[in-house]
Amino acid sequence: MATISRLRRRRRKRIFLPRVSIEDLSDEDIFSRYRFSYDTFLYIVDLIKAKISRPTNRNYSLSPLEQVLLTLRFLSTGAFFRLIGDSVGISESQVSRTVFSVCSAISSLARQFIHMPVGQEAIRIKSEFFRIAGFPNVLSCIDGTFIKIQAPHQNEADFVNRKGYHSLNVQMACDSKYRITNVVANWPGSVHDARIFRGSNICFKFENGNYDGILLGDSGYPCMTFLMTPYSHPSTPSHTKYNDALCKTRVKIEQTFGILKRKFACLSLGLRVEPIKAATITLAVLHNIGIARNDIVGLLENYEESDSNGLDSTTTDGNGNAMRDHIRITFSQ
């Protein structure tokens, strides 16, 4: 009995490994491991430290800096929480709570960092798009991309995309500098791009004249007065010239997806953070912070082909077709 009592009283010794630090890393190592420069990393910490600071009497609690480091390490590698925790001497559950807390704090900044250009900014963006291939009045390019996820417990079949794996179909728009201007992360991977767009707030706002300009999309979208798409069957040189200009301009959104997925490996390996929508918006916010602070060095050479979900859109809009014909004619003059 005495032996049993001693075993019951015996407590597992807590072993604390040295916490992760970036003070001794070179700028190249910091960017390679965490996908941001040292200055940008500190900027991110300053943005959210009030939201993630936790008053505690524990001797080994995580500071805001350490919380952001752990989260960026997960987002940049997609590694399992247990592996990340083992490397710094904390539990898998604490890593999970930390990533959830930091992602929630960053996603709350979406209105500050993700928005359509207006005013003088819109004029500048349209001018930059025009210089690419002469396509006029473009505010953003739009497309959908698959974000890999674990199989959900409910409506599992709805999340299987045309490529055969579980995902969300995330709608994004971007400007001429790869800055994300809109994110919709509510829809399963099997849903068509056109359906997502028609149910989105950005479609409603363009329909109601909130923005002065147009979007460019691929053939998975309906042609509308504010959304230009390619001709499915170009039959004249002017049709071909129009399609070429649209393609050269719209490639910005494909490059944006490429930058985003190469910067954050968790998007390719599969998001394991709940809620997934908040994690996706977090990545878009971080992407825009990186763009604004020029933290995309070496990432522009790779981009992905469109994940457009489904065949050409069969929805037609007479006014949209007329607008497209008008723009096409300007290319042939």
C-alpha positions in Angstrom: 0.0 0.0 0.0 2.8 2.4 0.9 4.4 1.8 -2.6 1.1 2.5 -4.3 0.6 5.7 -2.3 4.1 6.9 -3.3 3.4 6.1 -7.0 0.1 8.1 -6.8 1.9 11.0 -5.2 4.7 10.9 -7.8 4.1 13.6 -10.4 5.5 13.6 -13.9 8.4 16.0 -14.1 7.7 18.9 -16.4 10.5 19.4 -18.9 10.8 22.8 -20.5 12.7 23.0 -23.7 14.3 26.3 -24.8 11.6 28.5 -26.3 11.8 29.4 -30.0 13.6 32.6 -30.7 14.4 34.5 -33.8 17.0 36.9 -32.4 19.9 34.8 -33.6 18.5 34.0 -37.0 19.5 35.7 -40.2 17.0 37.7 -42.2 17.0 34.9 -44.8 16.4 32.2 -42.2 13.5 34.2 -40.6 11.8 34.6 -43.9 12.4 31.0 -44.9 10.9 29.7 -41.6 8.1 32.2 -40.9 7.5 33.7 -44.4 8.0 37.3 -43.2 10.9 39.6 -42.5 11.8 40.4 -38.9 10.3 43.9 -39.1 7.0 42.6 -40.5 6.9 39.9 -37.9 7.1 42.6 -35.2 4.5 44.6 -37.0 2.1 41.7 -36.9 2.7 41.2 -33.2 2.0 44.9 -32.5 -1.3 44.6 -34.4 -2.8 41.9 -32.3 -0.8 41.8 -29.0 -3.7 43.4 -27.1 -6.1 40.7 -28.3 -3.9 37.7 -27.4 -2.2 38.9 -24.2 -3.4 36.8 -21.3 -2.8 37.9 -17.7 -1.6 34.8 -15.8 0.4 33.7 -12.8 1.9 30.8 -14.6 5.7 30.7 -14.9 5.8 29.5 -18.4 3.0 31.1 -20.3 3.4 32.1 -23.9 4.1 35.7 -24.7 2.3 37.4 -27.7 5.6 37.2 -29.7 5.8 33.4 -29.0 2.2 32.9 -29.9 2.6 34.6 -33.3 5.8 32.6 -33.9 4.1 29.3 -33.3 1.1 30.3 -35.5 3.3 31.4 -38.4 5.4 28.3 -38.1 2.2 26.2 -38.5 0.8 28.3 -41.4 4.1 28.3 -43.2 4.8 24.5 -42.9 1.4 22.8 -42.3 3.1 20.6 -39.7 1.1 18.8 -37.1 0.5 20.6 -33.8 2.2 17.8 -31.9 5.5 18.2 -33.9 5.4 22.0 -33.4 4.7 21.6 -29.7 7.4 19.0 -29.2 10.0 21.3 -30.8 9.4 24.0 -28.1 8.3 21.9 -25.2 4.6 22.7 -25.0 1.5 20.4 -25.4 -0.3 19.7 -28.6 -3.5 21.2 -27.1 -1.7 24.4 -26.2 -0.4 24.8 -29.8 -4.0 24.3 -31.0 -5.4 26.9 -28.6 -2.6 29.3 -29.6 -3.2 29.0 -33.3 -6.9 29.4 -32.8 -6.4 32.5 -30.7 -4.0 34.2 -33.1 -6.0 33.3 -36.2 -9.1 34.8 -34.6 -7.2 38.0 -33.7 -5.8 38.4 -37.2 -9.0 37.6 -39.0 -10.8 40.3 -37.0 -8.6 42.8 -39.0 -10.1 41.8 -42.3 -12.0 45.1 -42.8 -8.8 47.0 -42.3 -6.7 44.9 -44.8 -9.2 43.4 -47.3 -11.4 45.8 -49.3 -12.1 46.9 -52.8 -10.3 50.0 -54.0 -12.2 53.2 -54.1 -11.5 56.9 -54.9 -8.0 57.7 -55.9 -6.8 54.2 -55.1 -9.4 52.8 -57.6 -8.1 55.2 -60.3 -4.5 54.1 -59.7 -5.5 50.4 -59.8 -7.4 50.8 -63.1 -4.5 52.6 -64.6 -2.1 49.8 -63.6 -4.4 47.1 -65.0 -4.8 49.0 -68.2 -1.0 49.1 -68.7 -0.9 45.3 -68.8 -2.8 44.7 -72.0 -5.1 47.8 -72.5 -8.2 46.3 -70.8 -10.2 49.3 -69.5 -11.8 50.1 -66.1 -10.6 47.0 -64.2 -10.9 47.1 -60.4 -10.1 43.5 -59.6 -9.7 40.0 -61.1 -11.8 37.2 -59.6 -11.6 33.4 -59.4 -12.1 30.4 -57.1 -9.4 28.2 -55.6 -9.6 24.9 -53.7 -8.4 25.0 -50.1 -7.8 21.4 -48.9 -9.5 20.4 -45.7 -10.1 17.3 -43.7 -13.2 15.3 -44.4 -16.1 17.0 -42.5 -18.5 14.9 -40.4 -21.6 16.4 -42.0 -22.4 16.6 -45.7 -19.1 15.1 -46.5 -19.8 14.4 -50.2 -20.5 18.1 -50.8 -16.9 19.0 -50.0 -15.4 16.6 -52.6 -14.2 18.8 -55.5 -13.8 17.9 -59.2 -10.2 16.9 -58.4 -11.4 14.3 -56.0 -10.3 15.6 -52.6 -12.2 17.5 -49.8 -11.9 21.2 -50.0 -13.6 24.6 -49.8 -14.1 26.5 -53.0 -12.8 29.9 -51.9 -13.6 32.9 -54.0 -11.0 35.7 -54.1 -10.4 38.9 -56.0 -7.2 40.8 -56.3 -5.9 44.1 -57.6 -2.9 44.8 -59.9 -0.4 44.4 -57.1 -1.6 40.9 -56.0 -3.5 42.5 -53.0 -6.6 40.4 -52.1 -9.7 42.6 -52.3 -12.4 40.1 -51.5 -12.7 36.7 -49.9 -15.7 34.3 -49.7 -14.8 31.1 -47.7 -18.2 29.7 -47.0 -18.8 27.1 -49.7 -18.0 23.4 -50.2 -15.6 22.3 -52.9 -18.3 21.0 -55.2 -20.1 24.3 -55.6 -19.7 26.1 -58.9 -17.9 29.5 -59.1 -20.8 31.2 -60.6 -23.1 30.2 -57.8 -20.7 31.4 -55.2 -20.4 34.8 -56.9 -24.1 35.3 -57.3 -24.6 34.8 -53.6 -21.7 37.0 -52.5 -21.7 40.5 -51.1 -19.3 41.7 -53.8 -21.8 40.8 -56.5 -24.6 42.6 -54.7 -22.5 45.7 -54.3 -21.5 45.8 -58.0 -25.1 45.3 -59.0 -26.1 48.3 -56.9 -23.4 50.5 -58.3 -21.2 50.7 -55.1 -18.0 50.4 -57.2 -16.9 52.3 -60.2 -15.2 49.7 -62.4 -15.5 46.1 -63.5 -14.2 42.6 -62.6 -12.5 40.1 -64.8 -13.4 36.4 -64.5 -12.9 33.3 -66.5 -15.5 31.3 -68.5 -16.8 29.8 -65.3 -18.6 33.1 -64.5 -21.6 34.8 -66.2 -20.8 37.7 -68.4 -22.4 40.8 -66.7 -22.1 44.5 -67.1 -19.6 44.6 -64.3 -18.0 41.2 -64.9 -16.2 40.6 -68.1 -15.5 37.0 -69.3 -13.8 35.6 -72.4 -15.7 34.6 -75.5 -16.1 30.8 -75.4 -15.8 30.5 -79.2 -13.8 33.4 -80.7 -14.6 33.6 -84.4 -12.9 36.8 -85.5 -9.5 38.5 -84.9 -11.2 41.0 -82.6 -12.6 38.2 -80.5 -9.2 36.7 -80.2 -7.6 40.1 -79.4 -10.2 40.7 -76.6 -9.6 37.2 -75.1 -5.8 37.7 -75.2 -6.1 41.0 -73.4 -8.4 39.6 -70.8 -6.2 36.5 -70.2 -3.0 38.6 -69.8 -4.8 40.8 -67.3 -6.7 38.2 -65.4 -3.5 36.1 -64.8 -3.0 38.4 -61.7 -5.5 36.3 -59.7 -3.8 33.1 -60.6 -0.4 34.6 -59.6 -2.0 35.7 -56.4 -3.1 32.2 -55.6 0.3 30.9 -56.4 2.0 33.4 -54.1 -0.5 32.6 -51.3 -0.1 28.8 -51.5 3.6 28.9 -51.8 3.9 31.3 -48.8 1.6 29.2 -46.6 2.2 25.4 -47.1 -0.8 24.6 -44.9 -3.1 25.5 -47.8 -1.6 22.7 -49.9 -1.3 20.1 -47.1 -4.7 20.8 -45.7 -6.1 23.3 -43.1 -6.7 21.7 -39.7 -7.8 24.8 -37.9 -11.3 25.5 -36.8 -13.1 27.5 -37.9 -11.7 27.1 -41.4 -13.2 30.3 -42.6 -11.4 32.3 -40.0 -8.1 30.6 -40.8 -8.6 31.3 -44.5 -9.3 35.0 -43.9 -6.3 35.1 -41.6 -4.1 33.9 -44.5 -5.6 36.6 -46.8 -4.9 39.3 -44.2 -1.3 38.1 -43.7 -0.8 37.9 -47.5 -1.9 41.5 -47.8 0.4 42.6 -45.0 3.2 40.9 -46.8 2.3 42.6 -50.1 2.1 46.0 -48.5 5.5 45.5 -46.8 7.1 43.9 -49.9 7.6 40.5 -48.2 7.1 38.4 -51.3 10.7 38.3 -52.5 11.3 35.2 -54.6 7.7 34.1 -54.7 6.5 35.6 -58.0 8.0 33.1 -60.4 5.4 30.4 -59.5 1.7 30.6 -59.9 -1.1 28.1 -60.2 -3.5 27.4 -63.1 -7.1 28.3 -62.4 -9.2 26.0 -60.2 -12.3 27.1 -61.9 -15.0 24.7 -60.8 -17.1 23.2 -63.5 -17.8 23.9 -67.2 -18.4 27.3 -68.8 -21.2 29.2 -67.2 -24.5 28.9 -69.2 -25.9 32.0 -67.6 -26.2 34.9 -70.1 -26.8 38.6 -69.5 -27.8 40.6 -72.6 -26.5 43.8 -71.2 -23.3 42.0 -70.2 -22.8 40.7 -73.7 -23.4 44.1 -75.1 -20.8 45.6 -72.8 -18.3 42.9 -73.8 -18.9 43.6 -77.5 -18.4 47.3 -76.9 -15.0 46.6 -75.2 -14.1 44.2 -77.9 -14.8 46.8 -80.6 -12.4 49.3 -78.9 -9.6 46.8 -79.3 -10.2 46.6 -83.1 -10.1 50.3 -83.7 
